[in-house]
C-alpha cells in the first residue's frame, strides 16, 4: 500500500538534495528515494508532452489557489 515505508523517510531525499554539500553542483538533478541521484526518465524531456502536462495541471488546480 501507500504506507509501506517509515514516515521518517518522508522528506529525506528533499532535505538531502537541498542541504548536502555534495549536491552543490547537481542543480536540476533528478533525485530518487532515498537520497540518491537517479536517471531522468526519457519521457521527462519530451517537448510535446510538457506543455500538455502544464495545461492539464493548470486546469486541475483551478479553484484551489
PQR file of N, CA, C, O and H, with PARSE charges and radii, in Angstrom:
ATOM      1  N   UNK A   1       0.801  -1.190   0.000 -0.4000 1.5000
ATOM      2  CA  UNK A   1       0.000   0.000   0.000 -0.0000 2.0000
ATOM      3  C   UNK A   1       0.845   1.255   0.000  0.5500 1.7000
ATOM      4  O   UNK A   1       2.067   1.211  -0.143 -0.5500 1.4000
ATOM      5  N   UNK A   2       0.181   2.344   0.159 -0.4000 1.5000
ATOM      6  CA  UNK A   2       0.854   3.631   0.094 -0.0000 2.0000
ATOM      7  C   UNK A   2       1.664   3.946   1.341  0.5500 1.7000
ATOM      8  O   UNK A   2       2.445   4.897   1.340 -0.5500 1.4000
ATOM      9  H   UNK A   2      -0.811   2.380   0.276  0.4000 1.0000
ATOM     10  N   UNK A   3       1.496   3.175   2.395 -0.4000 1.5000
ATOM     11  CA  UNK A   3       2.259   3.424   3.622 -0.0000 2.0000
ATOM     12  C   UNK A   3       3.241   2.285   3.902  0.5500 1.7000
ATOM     13  O   UNK A   3       3.331   1.808   5.033 -0.5500 1.4000
ATOM     14  H   UNK A   3       0.861   2.403   2.396  0.4000 1.0000
ATOM     15  N   UNK A   4       3.946   1.866   2.917 -0.4000 1.5000
ATOM     16  CA  UNK A   4       4.854   0.749   3.105 -0.0000 2.0000
ATOM     17  C   UNK A   4       6.245   1.156   3.594  0.5500 1.7000
ATOM     18  O   UNK A   4       7.091   0.293   3.828 -0.5500 1.4000
ATOM     19  H   UNK A   4       3.873   2.254   1.998  0.4000 1.0000
ATOM     20  N   UNK A   5       6.489   2.453   3.749 -0.4000 1.5000
ATOM     21  CA  UNK A   5       7.797   2.920   4.202 -0.0000 2.0000
ATOM     22  C   UNK A   5       7.632   3.768   5.464  0.5500 1.7000
ATOM     23  O   UNK A   5       6.606   4.423   5.643 -0.5500 1.4000
ATOM     24  H   UNK A   5       5.802   3.154   3.559  0.4000 1.0000
ATOM     25  N   UNK A   6       8.631   3.756   6.328 -0.4000 1.5000
ATOM     26  CA  UNK A   6       8.551   4.542   7.560 -0.0000 2.0000
ATOM     27  C   UNK A   6       8.392   6.038   7.275  0.5500 1.7000
ATOM     28  O   UNK A   6       9.012   6.569   6.353 -0.5500 1.4000
ATOM     29  H   UNK A   6       9.464   3.223   6.183  0.4000 1.0000
ATOM     30  N   UNK A   7       7.573   6.698   8.057 -0.4000 1.5000
ATOM     31  CA  UNK A   7       7.305   8.122   7.877 -0.0000 2.0000
ATOM     32  C   UNK A   7       8.583   8.958   7.997  0.5500 1.7000
ATOM     33  O   UNK A   7       8.669  10.039   7.415 -0.5500 1.4000
ATOM     34  H   UNK A   7       7.070   6.266   8.805  0.4000 1.0000
ATOM     35  N   UNK A   8       9.555   8.478   8.732 -0.4000 1.5000
ATOM     36  CA  UNK A   8      10.815   9.207   8.899 -0.0000 2.0000
ATOM     37  C   UNK A   8      11.530   9.436   7.572  0.5500 1.7000
ATOM     38  O   UNK A   8      12.335  10.361   7.458 -0.5500 1.4000
ATOM     39  H   UNK A   8       9.485   7.600   9.205  0.4000 1.0000
ATOM     40  N   UNK A   9      11.249   8.612   6.572 -0.4000 1.5000
ATOM     41  CA  UNK A   9      11.882   8.764   5.271 -0.0000 2.0000
ATOM     42  C   UNK A   9      11.161   9.771   4.383  0.5500 1.7000
ATOM     43  O   UNK A   9      11.621  10.061   3.279 -0.5500 1.4000
ATOM     44  H   UNK A   9      10.595   7.861   6.665  0.4000 1.0000
ATOM     45  N   UNK A  10      10.045  10.303   4.847 -0.4000 1.5000
ATOM     46  CA  UNK A  10       9.183  11.157   4.043 -0.0000 2.0000
ATOM     47  C   UNK A  10       9.869  12.270   3.276  0.5500 1.7000
ATOM     48  O   UNK A  10       9.645  12.417   2.074 -0.5500 1.4000
ATOM     49  H   UNK A  10       9.671  10.068   5.744  0.4000 1.0000
ATOM     50  N   UNK A  11      10.696  13.051   3.939 -0.4000 1.5000
ATOM     51  CA  UNK A  11      11.346  14.191   3.291 -0.0000 2.0000
ATOM     52  C   UNK A  11      12.855  14.000   3.173  0.5500 1.7000
ATOM     53  O   UNK A  11      13.579  14.951   2.879 -0.5500 1.4000
ATOM     54  H   UNK A  11      10.878  12.932   4.915  0.4000 1.0000
ATOM     55  N   UNK A  12      13.322  12.804   3.394 -0.4000 1.5000
ATOM     56  CA  UNK A  12      14.763  12.556   3.394 -0.0000 2.0000
ATOM     57  C   UNK A  12      15.431  12.995   2.098  0.5500 1.7000
ATOM     58  O   UNK A  12      16.438  13.704   2.136 -0.5500 1.4000
ATOM     59  H   UNK A  12      12.734  12.031   3.633  0.4000 1.0000
ATOM     60  N   UNK A  13      14.900  12.595   0.969 -0.4000 1.5000
ATOM     61  CA  UNK A  13      15.531  12.916  -0.312 -0.0000 2.0000
ATOM     62  C   UNK A  13      15.554  14.420  -0.554  0.5500 1.7000
ATOM     63  O   UNK A  13      16.573  14.961  -0.985 -0.5500 1.4000
ATOM     64  H   UNK A  13      14.083  12.020   0.937  0.4000 1.0000
ATOM     65  N   UNK A  14      14.444  15.102  -0.283 -0.4000 1.5000
ATOM     66  CA  UNK A  14      14.391  16.544  -0.494 -0.0000 2.0000
ATOM     67  C   UNK A  14      15.365  17.285   0.412  0.5500 1.7000
ATOM     68  O   UNK A  14      16.045  18.215  -0.022 -0.5500 1.4000
ATOM     69  H   UNK A  14      13.616  14.663   0.067  0.4000 1.0000
ATOM     70  N   UNK A  15      15.428  16.867   1.677 -0.4000 1.5000
ATOM     71  CA  UNK A  15      16.353  17.500   2.606 -0.0000 2.0000
ATOM     72  C   UNK A  15      17.803  17.254   2.196  0.5500 1.7000
ATOM     73  O   UNK A  15      18.636  18.159   2.253 -0.5500 1.4000
ATOM     74  H   UNK A  15      14.876  16.112   2.030  0.4000 1.0000
ATOM     75  N   UNK A  16      18.086  16.053   1.794 -0.4000 1.5000
ATOM     76  CA  UNK A  16      19.440  15.703   1.359 -0.0000 2.0000
ATOM     77  C   UNK A  16      19.834  16.514   0.132  0.5500 1.7000
ATOM     78  O   UNK A  16      20.932  17.068   0.083 -0.5500 1.4000
ATOM     79  H   UNK A  16      17.410  15.318   1.748  0.4000 1.0000
ATOM     80  N   UNK A  17      18.950  16.589  -0.856 -0.4000 1.5000
ATOM     81  CA  UNK A  17      19.261  17.314  -2.087 -0.0000 2.0000
ATOM     82  C   UNK A  17      19.420  18.809  -1.833  0.5500 1.7000
ATOM     83  O   UNK A  17      20.212  19.475  -2.500 -0.5500 1.4000
ATOM     84  H   UNK A  17      18.058  16.138  -0.816  0.4000 1.0000
ATOM     85  N   UNK A  18      18.669  19.333  -0.871 -0.4000 1.5000
ATOM     86  CA  UNK A  18      18.707  20.762  -0.610 -0.0000 2.0000
ATOM     87  C   UNK A  18      19.762  21.227   0.367  0.5500 1.7000
ATOM     88  O   UNK A  18      20.060  22.420   0.424 -0.5500 1.4000
ATOM     89  H   UNK A  18      18.026  18.792  -0.329  0.4000 1.0000
ATOM     90  N   UNK A  19      20.338  20.315   1.142 -0.4000 1.5000
ATOM     91  CA  UNK A  19      21.277  20.744   2.186 -0.0000 2.0000
ATOM     92  C   UNK A  19      22.640  20.069   2.146  0.5500 1.7000
ATOM     93  O   UNK A  19      23.567  20.524   2.817 -0.5500 1.4000
ATOM     94  H   UNK A  19      20.096  19.346   1.095  0.4000 1.0000
ATOM     95  N   UNK A  20      22.783  19.016   1.391 -0.4000 1.5000
ATOM     96  CA  UNK A  20      24.040  18.282   1.381 -0.0000 2.0000
ATOM     97  C   UNK A  20      25.104  19.027   0.573  0.5500 1.7000
ATOM     98  O   UNK A  20      24.851  19.397  -0.573 -0.5500 1.4000
ATOM     99  H   UNK A  20      22.030  18.646   0.846  0.4000 1.0000
ATOM    100  N   UNK A  21      26.284  19.253   1.145 -0.4000 1.5000
ATOM    101  CA  UNK A  21      27.357  19.938   0.412 -0.0000 2.0000
ATOM    102  C   UNK A  21      27.737  19.217  -0.887  0.5500 1.7000
ATOM    103  O   UNK A  21      28.157  19.863  -1.847 -0.5500 1.4000
ATOM    104  H   UNK A  21      26.489  18.952   2.077  0.4000 1.0000
ATOM    105  N   UNK A  22      27.598  17.914  -0.927 -0.4000 1.5000
ATOM    106  CA  UNK A  22      27.973  17.177  -2.136 -0.0000 2.0000
ATOM    107  C   UNK A  22      27.006  17.431  -3.300  0.5500 1.7000
ATOM    108  O   UNK A  22      27.292  17.049  -4.435 -0.5500 1.4000
ATOM    109  H   UNK A  22      27.256  17.389  -0.147  0.4000 1.0000
ATOM    110  N   UNK A  23      25.877  18.066  -3.026 -0.4000 1.5000
ATOM    111  CA  UNK A  23      24.884  18.340  -4.063 -0.0000 2.0000
ATOM    112  C   UNK A  23      25.036  19.727  -4.680  0.5500 1.7000
ATOM    113  O   UNK A  23      24.217  20.133  -5.505 -0.5500 1.4000
ATOM    114  H   UNK A  23      25.645  18.376  -2.104  0.4000 1.0000
ATOM    115  N   UNK A  24      26.071  20.448  -4.289 -0.4000 1.5000
ATOM    116  CA  UNK A  24      26.249  21.833  -4.723 -0.0000 2.0000
ATOM    117  C   UNK A  24      26.305  21.971  -6.254  0.5500 1.7000
ATOM    118  O   UNK A  24      25.889  22.999  -6.790 -0.5500 1.4000
ATOM    119  H   UNK A  24      26.736  20.118  -3.619  0.4000 1.0000
ATOM    120  N   UNK A  25      26.802  20.971  -6.948 -0.4000 1.5000
ATOM    121  CA  UNK A  25      26.935  21.043  -8.408 -0.0000 2.0000
ATOM    122  C   UNK A  25      25.912  20.195  -9.149  0.5500 1.7000
ATOM    123  O   UNK A  25      26.120  19.867 -10.317 -0.5500 1.4000
ATOM    124  H   UNK A  25      27.140  20.136  -6.513  0.4000 1.0000
ATOM    125  N   UNK A  26      24.817  19.834  -8.502 -0.4000 1.5000
ATOM    126  CA  UNK A  26      23.823  18.984  -9.159 -0.0000 2.0000
ATOM    127  C   UNK A  26      22.499  19.711  -9.380  0.5500 1.7000
ATOM    128  O   UNK A  26      21.432  19.100  -9.317 -0.5500 1.4000
ATOM    129  H   UNK A  26      24.647  20.101  -7.553  0.4000 1.0000
ATOM    130  N   UNK A  27      22.570  21.010  -9.638 -0.4000 1.5000
ATOM    131  CA  UNK A  27      21.368  21.789  -9.901 -0.0000 2.0000
ATOM    132  C   UNK A  27      20.593  21.167 -11.063  0.5500 1.7000
ATOM    133  O   UNK A  27      21.157  20.885 -12.119 -0.5500 1.4000
ATOM    134  H   UNK A  27      23.436  21.506  -9.689  0.4000 1.0000
ATOM    135  N   UNK A  28      19.305  20.961 -10.853 -0.4000 1.5000
ATOM    136  CA  UNK A  28      18.484  20.361 -11.894 -0.0000 2.0000
ATOM    137  C   UNK A  28      18.574  18.849 -11.934  0.5500 1.7000
ATOM    138  O   UNK A  28      18.098  18.223 -12.881 -0.5500 1.4000
ATOM    139  H   UNK A  28      18.846  21.190  -9.995  0.4000 1.0000
ATOM    140  N   UNK A  29      19.173  18.260 -10.926 -0.4000 1.5000
ATOM    141  CA  UNK A  29      19.309  16.811 -10.894 -0.0000 2.0000
ATOM    142  C   UNK A  29      17.980  16.113 -10.671  0.5500 1.7000
ATOM    143  O   UNK A  29      16.999  16.735 -10.264 -0.5500 1.4000
ATOM    144  H   UNK A  29      19.560  18.768 -10.157  0.4000 1.0000
ATOM    145  N   UNK A  30      17.959  14.846 -10.936 -0.4000 1.5000
ATOM    146  CA  UNK A  30      16.773  14.019 -10.739 -0.0000 2.0000
ATOM    147  C   UNK A  30      17.073  13.114  -9.557  0.5500 1.7000
ATOM    148  O   UNK A  30      17.962  12.266  -9.631 -0.5500 1.4000
ATOM    149  H   UNK A  30      18.756  14.341 -11.267  0.4000 1.0000
ATOM    150  N   UNK A  31      16.340  13.290  -8.474 -0.4000 1.5000
ATOM    151  CA  UNK A  31      16.632  12.565  -7.242 -0.0000 2.0000
ATOM    152  C   UNK A  31      15.539  11.550  -6.941  0.5500 1.7000
ATOM    153  O   UNK A  31      14.355  11.792  -7.175 -0.5500 1.4000
ATOM    154  H   UNK A  31      15.618  13.979  -8.414  0.4000 1.0000
ATOM    155  N   UNK A  32      15.968  10.413  -6.419 -0.4000 1.5000
ATOM    156  CA  UNK A  32      15.043   9.320  -6.136 -0.0000 2.0000
ATOM    157  C   UNK A  32      15.198   8.895  -4.677  0.5500 1.7000
ATOM    158  O   UNK A  32      16.222   9.177  -4.055 -0.5500 1.4000
ATOM    159  H   UNK A  32      16.930  10.217  -6.229  0.4000 1.0000
ATOM    160  N   UNK A  33      14.188   8.217  -4.126 -0.4000 1.5000
ATOM    161  CA  UNK A  33      14.299   7.732  -2.749 -0.0000 2.0000
ATOM    162  C   UNK A  33      15.453   6.731  -2.647  0.5500 1.7000
ATOM    163  O   UNK A  33      15.682   5.972  -3.588 -0.5500 1.4000
ATOM    164  H   UNK A  33      13.355   7.987  -4.631  0.4000 1.0000
ATOM    165  N   UNK A  34      16.111   6.713  -1.641 -0.4000 1.5000
ATOM    166  CA  UNK A  34      16.227   7.699  -0.599 -0.0000 2.0000
ATOM    167  C   UNK A  34      17.596   8.289  -0.674  0.5500 1.7000
ATOM    168  O   UNK A  34      18.607   7.606  -0.509 -0.5500 1.4000
ATOM    169  H   UNK A  34      15.925   7.330  -0.876  0.4000 1.0000
ATOM    170  N   UNK A  35      17.612   9.589  -0.931 -0.4000 1.5000
ATOM    171  CA  UNK A  35      18.857  10.356  -1.005 -0.0000 2.0000
ATOM    172  C   UNK A  35      19.818   9.809  -2.046  0.5500 1.7000
ATOM    173  O   UNK A  35      20.991   9.564  -1.763 -0.5500 1.4000
ATOM    174  H   UNK A  35      16.791  10.143  -1.065  0.4000 1.0000
ATOM    175  N   UNK A  36      19.303   9.620  -3.257 -0.4000 1.5000
ATOM    176  CA  UNK A  36      20.150   9.146  -4.358 -0.0000 2.0000
ATOM    177  C   UNK A  36      19.876   9.970  -5.609  0.5500 1.7000
ATOM    178  O   UNK A  36      18.764  10.450  -5.827 -0.5500 1.4000
ATOM    179  H   UNK A  36      18.350   9.819  -3.487  0.4000 1.0000
ATOM    180  N   UNK A  37      20.918  10.122  -6.425 -0.4000 1.5000
ATOM    181  CA  UNK A  37      20.746  10.737  -7.729 -0.0000 2.0000
ATOM    182  C   UNK A  37      20.296   9.642  -8.674  0.5500 1.7000
ATOM    183  O   UNK A  37      20.909   8.576  -8.732 -0.5500 1.4000
ATOM    184  H   UNK A  37      21.821   9.732  -6.247  0.4000 1.0000
ATOM    185  N   UNK A  38      19.237   9.894  -9.409 -0.4000 1.5000
ATOM    186  CA  UNK A  38      18.702   8.902 -10.332 -0.0000 2.0000
ATOM    187  C   UNK A  38      18.841   9.344 -11.774  0.5500 1.7000
ATOM    188  O   UNK A  38      19.311  10.444 -12.064 -0.5500 1.4000
ATOM    189  H   UNK A  38      18.739  10.760  -9.362  0.4000 1.0000
ATOM    190  N   UNK A  39      18.433   8.489 -12.649 -0.4000 1.5000
ATOM    191  CA  UNK A  39      18.448   8.795 -14.080 -0.0000 2.0000
ATOM    192  C   UNK A  39      17.062   9.293 -14.466  0.5500 1.7000
ATOM    193  O   UNK A  39      16.059   8.638 -14.182 -0.5500 1.4000
ATOM    194  H   UNK A  39      18.050   7.595 -12.414  0.4000 1.0000
ATOM    195  N   UNK A  40      17.008  10.449 -15.109 -0.4000 1.5000
ATOM    196  CA  UNK A  40      15.730  11.028 -15.500 -0.0000 2.0000
ATOM    197  C   UNK A  40      15.068  10.150 -16.561  0.5500 1.7000
ATOM    198  O   UNK A  40      15.722   9.715 -17.509 -0.5500 1.4000
ATOM    199  H   UNK A  40      17.822  10.981 -15.340  0.4000 1.0000
ATOM    200  N   UNK A  41      13.771   9.890 -16.399 -0.4000 1.5000
ATOM    201  CA  UNK A  41      13.067   9.097 -17.414 -0.0000 2.0000
ATOM    202  C   UNK A  41      13.127   9.798 -18.778  0.5500 1.7000
ATOM    203  O   UNK A  41      13.052  11.025 -18.849 -0.5500 1.4000
ATOM    204  H   UNK A  41      13.240  10.243 -15.630  0.4000 1.0000
ATOM    205  N   UNK A  42      13.260   9.037 -19.832 -0.4000 1.5000
ATOM    206  CA  UNK A  42      13.401   9.626 -21.168 -0.0000 2.0000
ATOM    207  C   UNK A  42      12.213  10.491 -21.553  0.5500 1.7000
ATOM    208  O   UNK A  42      12.391  11.484 -22.259 -0.5500 1.4000
ATOM    209  H   UNK A  42      13.321   8.040 -19.773  0.4000 1.0000
ATOM    210  N   UNK A  43      11.021  10.153 -21.118 -0.4000 1.5000
ATOM    211  CA  UNK A  43       9.847  10.940 -21.459 -0.0000 2.0000
ATOM    212  C   UNK A  43       9.759  12.272 -20.741  0.5500 1.7000
ATOM    213  O   UNK A  43       8.943  13.115 -21.111 -0.5500 1.4000
ATOM    214  H   UNK A  43      10.877   9.347 -20.544  0.4000 1.0000
ATOM    215  N   UNK A  44      10.578  12.482 -19.724 -0.4000 1.5000
ATOM    216  CA  UNK A  44      10.503  13.697 -18.922 -0.0000 2.0000
ATOM    217  C   UNK A  44      10.877  14.951 -19.701  0.5500 1.7000
ATOM    218  O   UNK A  44      10.457  16.051 -19.344 -0.5500 1.4000
ATOM    219  H   UNK A  44      11.241  11.797 -19.423  0.4000 1.0000
ATOM    220  N   UNK A  45      11.649  14.796 -20.745 -0.4000 1.5000
ATOM    221  CA  UNK A  45      12.075  15.954 -21.531 -0.0000 2.0000
ATOM    222  C   UNK A  45      11.369  16.036 -22.880  0.5500 1.7000
ATOM    223  O   UNK A  45      11.824  16.748 -23.775 -0.5500 1.4000
ATOM    224  H   UNK A  45      11.990  13.902 -21.035  0.4000 1.0000
ATOM    225  N   UNK A  46      10.288  15.330 -23.030 -0.4000 1.5000
ATOM    226  CA  UNK A  46       9.527  15.327 -24.279 -0.0000 2.0000
ATOM    227  C   UNK A  46       8.900  16.699 -24.487  0.5500 1.7000
ATOM    228  O   UNK A  46       8.069  17.130 -23.688 -0.5500 1.4000
ATOM    229  H   UNK A  46       9.918  14.751 -22.303  0.4000 1.0000
ATOM    230  N   UNK A  47       9.293  17.388 -25.556 -0.4000 1.5000
ATOM    231  CA  UNK A  47       8.834  18.760 -25.780 -0.0000 2.0000
ATOM    232  C   UNK A  47       7.360  18.843 -26.166  0.5500 1.7000
ATOM    233  O   UNK A  47       6.779  19.927 -26.118 -0.5500 1.4000
ATOM    234  H   UNK A  47       9.969  17.038 -26.205  0.4000 1.0000
ATOM    235  N   UNK A  48       6.750  17.741 -26.541 -0.4000 1.5000
ATOM    236  CA  UNK A  48       5.328  17.752 -26.868 -0.0000 2.0000
ATOM    237  C   UNK A  48       4.471  17.488 -25.634  0.5500 1.7000
ATOM    238  O   UNK A  48       3.386  18.052 -25.498 -0.5500 1.4000
ATOM    239  H   UNK A  48       7.223  16.860 -26.580  0.4000 1.0000
ATOM    240  N   UNK A  49       4.950  16.644 -24.748 -0.4000 1.5000
ATOM    241  CA  UNK A  49       4.179  16.273 -23.564 -0.0000 2.0000
ATOM    242  C   UNK A  49       4.216  17.374 -22.507  0.5500 1.7000
ATOM    243  O   UNK A  49       3.220  17.593 -21.817 -0.5500 1.4000
ATOM    244  H   UNK A  49       5.832  16.186 -24.858  0.4000 1.0000
ATOM    245  N   UNK A  50       5.333  18.063 -22.369 -0.4000 1.5000
ATOM    246  CA  UNK A  50       5.495  19.088 -21.344 -0.0000 2.0000
ATOM    247  C   UNK A  50       4.391  20.139 -21.334  0.5500 1.7000
ATOM    248  O   UNK A  50       3.761  20.344 -20.297 -0.5500 1.4000
ATOM    249  H   UNK A  50       6.142  17.885 -22.930  0.4000 1.0000
ATOM    250  N   UNK A  51       4.138  20.811 -22.455 -0.4000 1.5000
ATOM    251  CA  UNK A  51       3.077  21.819 -22.475 -0.0000 2.0000
ATOM    252  C   UNK A  51       1.693  21.234 -22.203  0.5500 1.7000
ATOM    253  O   UNK A  51       0.862  21.892 -21.577 -0.5500 1.4000
ATOM    254  H   UNK A  51       4.650  20.645 -23.297  0.4000 1.0000
ATOM    255  N   UNK A  52       1.436  20.020 -22.659 -0.4000 1.5000
ATOM    256  CA  UNK A  52       0.146  19.379 -22.390 -0.0000 2.0000
ATOM    257  C   UNK A  52      -0.015  19.109 -20.897  0.5500 1.7000
ATOM    258  O   UNK A  52      -1.087  19.324 -20.330 -0.5500 1.4000
ATOM    259  H   UNK A  52       2.111  19.486 -23.168  0.4000 1.0000
ATOM    260  N   UNK A  53       1.053  18.639 -20.270 -0.4000 1.5000
ATOM    261  CA  UNK A  53       1.008  18.383 -18.833 -0.0000 2.0000
ATOM    262  C   UNK A  53       0.787  19.688 -18.069  0.5500 1.7000
ATOM    263  O   UNK A  53      -0.014  19.737 -17.135 -0.5500 1.4000
ATOM    264  H   UNK A  53       1.924  18.464 -20.730  0.4000 1.0000
ATOM    265  N   UNK A  54       1.493  20.735 -18.464 -0.4000 1.5000
ATOM    266  CA  UNK A  54       1.340  22.030 -17.810 -0.0000 2.0000
ATOM    267  C   UNK A  54      -0.109  22.505 -17.891  0.5500 1.7000
ATOM    268  O   UNK A  54      -0.684  22.924 -16.886 -0.5500 1.4000
ATOM    269  H   UNK A  54       2.143  20.696 -19.223  0.4000 1.0000
ATOM    270  N   UNK A  55      -0.691  22.442 -19.069 -0.4000 1.5000
ATOM    271  CA  UNK A  55      -2.081  22.862 -19.251 -0.0000 2.0000
ATOM    272  C   UNK A  55      -3.032  22.032 -18.400  0.5500 1.7000
ATOM    273  O   UNK A  55      -3.964  22.569 -17.803 -0.5500 1.4000
ATOM    274  H   UNK A  55      -0.224  22.103 -19.885  0.4000 1.0000
ATOM    275  N   UNK A  56      -2.800  20.730 -18.345 -0.4000 1.5000
ATOM    276  CA  UNK A  56      -3.655  19.847 -17.544 -0.0000 2.0000
ATOM    277  C   UNK A  56      -3.568  20.208 -16.059  0.5500 1.7000
ATOM    278  O   UNK A  56      -4.583  20.273 -15.366 -0.5500 1.4000
ATOM    279  H   UNK A  56      -2.042  20.294 -18.831  0.4000 1.0000
ATOM    280  N   UNK A  57      -2.344  20.440 -15.581 -0.4000 1.5000
ATOM    281  CA  UNK A  57      -2.159  20.808 -14.178 -0.0000 2.0000
ATOM    282  C   UNK A  57      -2.852  22.133 -13.874  0.5500 1.7000
ATOM    283  O   UNK A  57      -3.519  22.266 -12.848 -0.5500 1.4000
ATOM    284  H   UNK A  57      -1.519  20.387 -16.144  0.4000 1.0000
ATOM    285  N   UNK A  58      -2.698  23.096 -14.749 -0.4000 1.5000
ATOM    286  CA  UNK A  58      -3.357  24.394 -14.548 -0.0000 2.0000
ATOM    287  C   UNK A  58      -4.872  24.217 -14.466  0.5500 1.7000
ATOM    288  O   UNK A  58      -5.529  24.854 -13.642 -0.5500 1.4000
ATOM    289  H   UNK A  58      -2.156  22.987 -15.582  0.4000 1.0000
ATOM    290  N   UNK A  59      -5.412  23.380 -15.292 -0.4000 1.5000
ATOM    291  CA  UNK A  59      -6.867  23.127 -15.278 -0.0000 2.0000
ATOM    292  C   UNK A  59      -7.287  22.448 -13.974  0.5500 1.7000
ATOM    293  O   UNK A  59      -8.335  22.775 -13.418 -0.5500 1.4000
ATOM    294  H   UNK A  59      -4.879  22.863 -15.962  0.4000 1.0000
ATOM    295  N   UNK A  60      -6.491  21.519 -13.490 -0.4000 1.5000
ATOM    296  CA  UNK A  60      -6.831  20.781 -12.276 -0.0000 2.0000
ATOM    297  C   UNK A  60      -6.775  21.650 -11.021  0.5500 1.7000
ATOM    298  O   UNK A  60      -7.539  21.440 -10.079 -0.5500 1.4000
ATOM    299  H   UNK A  60      -5.640  21.252 -13.942  0.4000 1.0000
ATOM    300  N   UNK A  61      -5.890  22.602 -11.013 -0.4000 1.5000
ATOM    301  CA  UNK A  61      -5.732  23.425  -9.807 -0.0000 2.0000
ATOM    302  C   UNK A  61      -6.659  24.616  -9.731  0.5500 1.7000
ATOM    303  O   UNK A  61      -6.673  25.311  -8.715 -0.5500 1.4000
ATOM    304  H   UNK A  61      -5.269  22.773 -11.778  0.4000 1.0000
ATOM    305  N   UNK A  62      -7.434  24.877 -10.767 -0.4000 1.5000
ATOM    306  CA  UNK A  62      -8.380  25.996 -10.751 -0.0000 2.0000
ATOM    307  C   UNK A  62      -9.299  25.862  -9.543  0.5500 1.7000
ATOM    308  O   UNK A  62      -9.832  24.790  -9.257 -0.5500 1.4000
ATOM    309  H   UNK A  62      -7.423  24.313 -11.592  0.4000 1.0000
ATOM    310  N   UNK A  63      -9.468  26.977  -8.848 -0.4000 1.5000
ATOM    311  CA  UNK A  63     -10.319  26.987  -7.674 -0.0000 2.0000
ATOM    312  C   UNK A  63      -9.623  26.578  -6.394  0.5500 1.7000
ATOM    313  O   UNK A  63     -10.209  26.674  -5.315 -0.5500 1.4000
ATOM    314  H   UNK A  63      -9.035  27.848  -9.081  0.4000 1.0000
ATOM    315  N   UNK A  64      -8.374  26.120  -6.492 -0.4000 1.5000
ATOM    316  CA  UNK A  64      -7.635  25.697  -5.311 -0.0000 2.0000
ATOM    317  C   UNK A  64      -6.623  26.739  -4.850  0.5500 1.7000
ATOM    318  O   UNK A  64      -6.187  26.732  -3.698 -0.5500 1.4000
ATOM    319  H   UNK A  64      -7.898  26.042  -7.368  0.4000 1.0000
ATOM    320  N   UNK A  65      -6.257  27.628  -5.758 -0.4000 1.5000
ATOM    321  CA  UNK A  65      -5.247  28.650  -5.406 -0.0000 2.0000
ATOM    322  C   UNK A  65      -5.779  30.018  -5.701  0.5500 1.7000
ATOM    323  O   UNK A  65      -5.087  31.011  -5.477 -0.5500 1.4000
ATOM    324  H   UNK A  65      -6.611  27.633  -6.694  0.4000 1.0000
TER
END
